[in-house]
C-alpha cells in the first residue's frame, strides 16, 4: 500500500473546506442579489476551483463520497479511512 502524505492530505482537505465555504456564502449572497454580475462570475470561478480541487483530492487520496468509488475496480470507499477520520 502506498504511503500517504498526511500533511498534504490535511492541507488539501482544508482547501476543499475553504472553497466549499466560499461557494456557500456566494450562493447565499446571490439568493438576495441575483443580478450581481460580479458575484455570478465569482461563484462560477469558485465552483470550478472547488471541482478541480475535489477531483485532485480524490485522485491522490481516494473517495470522499461513496459515489466516487463507482468507476473503480473495488469498493475503495470501504477500504480506506473515511473523510471525517482525517
Secondary structure by P-SEA (a helix, b strand, c coil): ccccaaaaaaaaaaaaaaaaaaaaaaaaaaaacccaaaaaaaaaaaaaaaaaaaaaaaaccccccccccccccccccccccccccc
